[in-house]
Amino acid sequence: MKRLHVHVGVSDLEKSIRYYTALFGESPTKEERGYAKWMLEEPRVNFAVSVHSDEPGINHLGMQVDSEEELAELHARAEAANADGLIDEGQTTCCYARSEKHWSVDPQGVAWEHFLTTGDAEEYGDHGPVELIGQAVGAEQVRTRQEGCGCG
């Protein structure tokens, strides 16, 4: 089953955790240095905040999947939608998790991440969609604010 992913860059993590905990009516599923994530069931969304952005605001959007088959389906869709901007990242460590992923960019420059989480990790990660997609379509076309990891 697919889950929408939203990653928001924040300037004050603790204040943001308090806000979103009240808004969602539940505590984060995961909290690490500079990062928090809520795996909500209603609505079904992976909502993450981190201080790893240059500016606060929407960092990127994405879809998290539960199987390699679903990831392959999203890969085919992303390739059909934007073959020139598709980046196969493969296995990576990002947002305190190990995952298999690829990225694309929409016509407005919004970065989209498709990923399958394969396990936890001890470190946050050190790359993001600007670095990866920028190689394919030009960093100036990618509307993301993160220079750190762009992940779910």
C-alpha positions as a printed Julia matrix, in Angstrom:
152×3 Matrix{Float64}:
  0.0    0.0     0.0
  1.27   3.46   -0.84
  1.64   6.29    1.67
  1.97   9.99    0.82
  5.22  11.52    2.11
  5.63  15.2     3.0
  8.93  16.63    4.31
  8.93  20.14    5.79
 12.08  22.05    6.71
 11.72  23.85   10.05
 13.77  26.4    11.98
 12.71  25.29   15.49
 12.34  21.52   15.78
 10.96  21.4    19.34
  8.32  24.04   18.62
  7.37  22.21   15.43
  7.13  18.87   17.25
  4.76  20.43   19.8
  2.65  21.98   17.04
  2.34  18.87   14.87
  1.81  16.59   17.88
 -1.19  18.72   18.86
 -2.39  19.02   15.26
 -2.21  15.28   14.55
 -3.26  14.2    18.05
 -0.27  11.89   18.44
  3.44  12.01   19.17
  6.1   11.46   16.51
  6.79   7.86   15.56
 10.5    8.68   15.34
 12.6   11.47   16.86
 16.32  11.88   16.2
 18.8   14.76   16.18
 17.22  17.47   14.05
 14.43  15.21   12.76
 10.94  13.94   13.63
  8.47  11.78   11.71
  4.8   10.88   12.13
  3.55   7.72   10.38
 -0.12   8.62   10.35
 -2.88   6.2     9.43
 -5.62   8.8     9.07
 -4.8   10.26    6.65
 -2.21   7.68    5.55
  0.88   9.89    5.37
  4.57   9.86    6.32
  5.0   13.45    7.57
  8.55  14.5     8.46
 10.17  17.69    9.74
 13.86  18.45   10.02
 16.32  21.26   10.59
 18.44  20.03    7.67
 17.1   22.66    5.24
 18.47  26.03    4.24
 15.01  27.59    4.68
 11.8   26.49    6.42
  8.94  25.25    4.25
  7.96  22.35    2.03
 11.12  20.45    1.18
  9.82  17.7    -1.09
  6.89  15.35   -1.62
  6.92  11.64   -2.17
  5.33   8.23   -2.06
  6.46   5.51    0.33
  5.67   1.92   -0.66
  5.58  -1.42    1.12
  7.04  -3.64   -1.61
  9.59  -3.8    -4.42
  6.71  -4.35   -6.87
  5.05  -1.08   -5.85
  8.39   0.73   -6.14
  8.86  -0.67   -9.66
  5.35   0.52  -10.57
  6.11   4.04   -9.32
  9.44   3.97  -11.17
  7.64   3.19  -14.43
  5.14   5.99  -13.81
  7.88   8.5   -12.96
  9.82   7.5   -16.06
  6.74   7.98  -18.24
  6.03  11.35  -16.63
  9.57  12.72  -16.68
 12.2   10.49  -18.28
 14.83  13.25  -18.39
 14.53  14.09  -14.72
 14.44  10.59  -13.26
 17.28   9.77  -10.9
 17.76   6.21   -9.7
 19.43   6.61   -6.33
 19.22   2.93   -5.42
 20.18   1.84   -1.9
 20.83   4.81    0.36
 20.86   5.92    3.98
 18.68   8.9     4.64
 16.61  10.31    7.52
 17.87   7.66    9.93
 16.63   4.93    7.57
 17.96   2.66    4.85
 15.92   2.65    1.67
 15.78   2.0    -2.05
 14.61   5.09   -3.95
 14.4    7.2    -7.04
 13.59  10.89   -7.61
 11.79  12.91  -10.27
 10.88  16.56  -10.65
  7.54  17.98  -11.79
  7.22  20.78  -14.39
  7.21  23.39  -11.61
 10.44  22.03  -10.15
  8.95  20.21   -7.13
 11.09  17.22   -6.15
  9.25  13.88   -5.77
 10.79  10.94   -3.93
  9.57   7.34   -4.34
 11.02   4.92   -1.78
 10.88   1.59    0.0
 12.24   1.7     3.56
 14.38  -1.37    4.27
 15.58  -0.66    7.83
 16.75   1.85   10.41
 20.09   3.68   10.35
 22.22   5.43   12.97
 22.98   8.5    10.84
 20.72  11.06    9.1
 22.38  11.13    5.66
 24.26  13.7     3.63
 22.66  14.31    0.24
 19.36  15.45   -1.14
 17.21  16.03   -4.2
 19.01  19.18   -5.36
 22.26  17.25   -5.68
 20.7   14.25   -7.39
 18.06  15.8    -9.63
 20.23  18.81  -10.33
 22.63  16.47  -12.1
 19.87  15.51  -14.53
 17.76  18.64  -14.98
 19.8   21.45  -13.43
 19.67  22.43   -9.76
 18.08  25.79  -10.58
 14.97  23.92  -11.78
 14.48  22.0    -8.54
 12.34  23.74   -5.94
 13.65  22.2    -2.76
 15.24  23.95    0.15
 17.37  21.15    1.46
 21.08  20.74    1.02
 21.1   17.85    3.45
 19.3   14.58    2.96
 15.97  14.73    1.15
 14.33  11.63    2.43
 11.51   9.9     4.12
